[in-house]
């Protein structure tokens, strides 16, 4: 089999590799605590599940518009006006099967071979993977613990060249839990405008924030048309397996994304979109309760990690992950993650799964129960002792 040469440039996602390995160990009889993926351990709220069943039974099982159901797109636009303060219209919204298609299709629409794409390191690996796949040059900006894992705008400015076409932001951030401040975003916006750049803003964890509030760069003056906003239902509504997300952008970019959707997927599942409509229009109590539970878990796991020898951990301000510094243990990220999985039965991810500058860290998901978190802390402590 001879594959196209570009396939050599397309990466994978370590979380799913570790999940598969952990399940193999479970099948062989080993007890595994799963803290490797950001999959909330809550059920999708009942009114959302009911809406999907009703949609199936009423015939929402056929093709729909490539850009998404008009009623749903209008509701997403209204939702973004309330949560981001940006007056989007329905024609600026494209509904997609999950969040990743916005990255894949959005970068296809915006990035040419030879362009430069600035992304965070450590950061979500798909951004670097897609830049390579498209023949662009990925340019990492290092996120440092001493800056609470917020990017340094002065460093960002030094990385921008005449070949830069796209800056990728992710706040709240996966894997570190860092959150960009409003001042950060305004400075990045000024840089983007001065250099005629687009920004891809991954706001998947917008509703999962523990201190302060989330700000979107799309709300900064002059940035609504320069921003490709990405959001999805996976984390906020415990809908990871439903595969439902959306983009918001300039109408011309939205039309391009719609054409790409037509060629790649035809459309997003009609009955899943009806579930999404119920999610946004229905009660939000379940999301608030989830975030409260995540905050409690965050506090316990951070306190527990900081009590372990050789480990220190900042308290993440958003998202679902602790990103502890393990340099004091004497292990590399790969060494410690491997020993935790194989010997202690605790599945986490090495920081290097998120880039070169993740060395010296682990990513630990607290999308699992308090019982699992406490047992994991006990097992980690025993291994380090």
BASE-810058 format. One record per residue (C-alpha): x, y, z. Coordinates in pm, whole numbers, padded with zeros to 5 digits, always signed. Layout:
# BASE-810058
XYZ...
***
This chain:
# BASE-810058
+00000+00000+00000+00143+00338-00102-00020+00628+00080-00001+00992-00019+00316+01149+00120+00113+01402+00320-00009+01121+00547+00336+01105+00704+00275+01457+00836-00052+01374+01014-00014+01299+01383-00226+01107+01630-00367+01183+01974-00188+01021+02267-00496+01019+02489-00674+00763+02274-00359+00551+02245-00323+00541+02624-00695+00469+02663-00663+00168+02430-00357+00042+02621-00535+00090+02955-00834-00108+02834-00606-00390+02722-00463-00404+03073-00815-00405+03218-00913-00690+02989-00615-00882+03126-00748-00834+03478-00556-00525+03599-00739-00255+03796-00709+00076+03607-00817+00423+03714-00886+00627+03401-00756+00984+03427-00621+01000+03071-00908+01150+02868-01135+01449+02925-01461+01257+02909-01701+01379+03182-01833+01089+03388-02181+01242+03395-02471+01124+03182-02598+01357+02910-02889+01548+03074-03221+01368+03042-03403+01644+02850-03131+01635+02582-03152+01257+02545-03530+01280+02529-03514+01543+02255-03291+01317+02045-03528+01021+02084-03827+01236+01993-03640+01370+01690-03564+01017+01568-03923+00909+01617-04055+01215+01435-03838+01162+01127-03526+01376+01182-03315+01100+01027-03250+01239+00679-03007+01475+00510-03007+01836+00621-02827+02152+00507-02448+02123+00502-02412+02426+00730-02670+02296+00976-03037+02330+01060-03140+02700+01023-03328+02704+01354-03031+02556+01536-02784+02795+01371-02998+03089+01479-03007+02959+01835-02628+02914+01840-02589+03274+01722-02817+03387+02005-02618+03176+02252-02293+03339+02138-02442+03688+02176-02525+03602+02539-02198+03426+02625-01942+03613+02413-02110+03946+02352-02069+03917+01974-02381+03978+01756-02342+03682+01522-02613+03596+01271-02722+03249+01164-02532+03271+00834-02206+03300+01031-02262+02967+01209-02167+02625+01072-02270+02310+01258-02018+02025+01249-01982+01674+01397-01768+01764+01700-01505+02029+01761-01216+01883+01561-01378+01942+01218-01353+02316+01285-00978+02274+01327-00942+02047+01025-01173+02232+00786-01092+02576+00923-00720+02539+00873-00780+02394+00526-00975+02710+00442-00723+02955+00591-00371+02809+00564-00161+02768+00251+00151+02557+00207+00448+02765+00322+00245+02972+00568+00335+02986+00936+00088+02891+01208+00158+02999+01566+00023+02761+01830+00091+02694+02198+00337+02436+02332+00228+02256+02542-00101+02253+02354-00364+02043+02185-00168+01831+01933-00415+01857+01642-00310+02217+01570+00053+02127+01501-00053+01811+01317-00282+02000+01080-00023+02270+01008+00224+02000+00907-00042+01817+00703-00114+02132+00502+00253+02195+00428+00266+02495+00659+00531+02561+00923+00409+02518+01280+00563+02781+01509+00531+02702+01881+00495+02967+02147+00599+02828+02483+00351+02842+02771+00540+02871+03100+00434+02770+03447+00569+03093+03595+00322+03285+03377+00031+03059+03484+00055+02896+03141-00067+03213+02966+00119+03304+02650+00353+03602+02662+00230+03859+02410+00578+04006+02363+00711+03662+02272+00417+03616+02037+00501+03942+01861+00860+03823+01810+00733+03505+01641+00512+03681+01386+00668+03715+01039+00544+03807+00694+00465+03436+00643+00238+03409+00949-00125+03354+00850-00288+03216+01165-00258+03239+01543-00422+02958+01740-00561+03030+02086-00715+02790+02335-00863+02933+02654-00945+02774+02896-00648+02569+02790-00596+02201+02731-00374+02062+02886-00272+02323+03144-00603+02478+03254-00461+02826+03196-00701+03109+03111-00615+03417+02905-00705+03748+03070-00898+04019+02890-00581+04231+02868-00399+03939+02705-00668+03905+02441-00678+04278+02367-00301+04280+02313-00322+03974+02087-00608+04138+01896-00400+04450+01835-00116+04231+01707-00349+04040+01475-00499+04359+01332-00162+04527+01284-00029+04222+01098-00350+04132+00909-00376+03789+01075-00659+03547+01143-00712+03385+01483-00854+03039+01549-01002+03057+01899-01072+02716+02053-01330+02783+02325-01431+02422+02393-01408+02473+02770-01582+02812+02776-01836+02708+03040-01586+02520+03259-01414+02800+03445-01362+02824+03819-01237+03176+03892-01319+03495+03706-01490+03468+03370-01415+03358+03018-01337+03622+02755-01336+03566+02380-01100+03744+02143-01392+03766+01900-01543+04030+02131-01236+04255+02102-01278+04555+01874-01215+04465+01511-01181+04090+01577-01523+03939+01503-01437+03908+01133-01079+03797+01203-01174+03514+01440-01274+03159+01365-01446+03063+01691-01469+02695+01779-01701+02549+02043-01876+02217+02098-02121+02037+02323-01886+01761+02438-01770+01901+02771-02041+02149+02870-02326+01898+02832-02141+01565+02875-02200+01488+02506-01857+01362+02398-01996+01069+02199-02269+01270+02027-02015+01458+01811-02169+01803+01790-01986+02132+01752-01999+02463+01568-01797+02748+01429-01867+03120+01413-01684+03339+01164-01706+03596+00885-01987+03495+00642-01737+03435+00361-01538+03194+00577-01860+03031+00698-01961+02968+00337-01621+02811+00267-01657+02586+00573-02004+02488+00456-01863+02379+00118-01591+02179+00290-01855+02018+00512-02058+01928+00203-01759+01753+00051-01640+01584+00369-01953+01494+00567-02261+01608+00371-02415+01730+00698-02424+01684+01073-02675+01428+01203-03020+01588+01208-03145+01431+01531-02820+01518+01710-02878+01881+01612-03224+01860+01773-03050+01739+02089-02819+02040+02068-03115+02271+02030-03261+02124+02350-02925+02164+02524-02906+02538+02454-03275+02620+02500-03341+02396+02801-03240+02417+03168-02871+02473+03240-02879+02327+03592-02693+02010+03493-02402+02208+03347-02375+02426+03657-02380+02115+03879-02110+01951+03667-01885+02256+03691-01935+02269+04069-01838+01901+04091-01534+01959+03869-01423+02248+04094-01444+02025+04402-01244+01755+04225-00989+02012+04106-00932+02136+04460-00884+01784+04596-00651+01665+04320-00436+01979+04333-00403+01956+04711-00322+01586+04685-00062+01631+04412+00109+01910+04604+00145+01677+04903+00340+01420+04701+00722+01411+04699+00878+01577+04397+00549+01711+04258+00406+02061+04248+00086+02170+04078-00075+02503+03997-00450+02522+04043-00604+02531+03692-00851+02813+03644-01052+02627+03381-01096+02305+03179-01074+01952+03322-00704+01893+03378-00430+01926+03635-00083+01974+03485+00159+01891+03765+00532+01959+03750+00709+01626+03817+01071+01731+03771+01140+01681+04141+01064+01309+04113+01364+01243+03892+01147+01084+03626+01087+01207+03274+00725+01252+03169+00727+00932+02964+00894+00731+03239+00651+00832+03511+00337+00800+03300+00448+00451+03192+00520+00337+03548+00191+00478+03673+00000+00284+03409+00189-00045+03419+00267-00066+03790+00014+00152+03974-00281+00112+03739-00330+00488+03699-00378+00607+03340-00257+00964+03283-00082+01135+02992+00279+01250+02965+00319+01621+02912+00514+01542+02596+00187+01427+02437+00120+01801+02406+00452+01912+02267+00822+01930+02344+00771+02182+02622+00537+01948+02807+00843+01758+02928+00853+01756+03307+00473+01748+03342+00181+01506+03340-00175+01579+03234-00427+01433+03478-00798+01454+03399-01035+01517+03689-01339+01426+03480-01363+01119+03702-01523+01057+04042-01381+01170+04377-01340+00806+04475-01128+00742+04167-00925+01059+04223-00851+00973+04585-00756+00616+04497-00532+00744+04216-00356+00983+04455-00300+00696+04696-00153+00476+04421+00071+00758+04293+00194+00821+04647+00272+00453+04696+00467+00436+04369+00672+00748+04450+00742+00623+04800
***
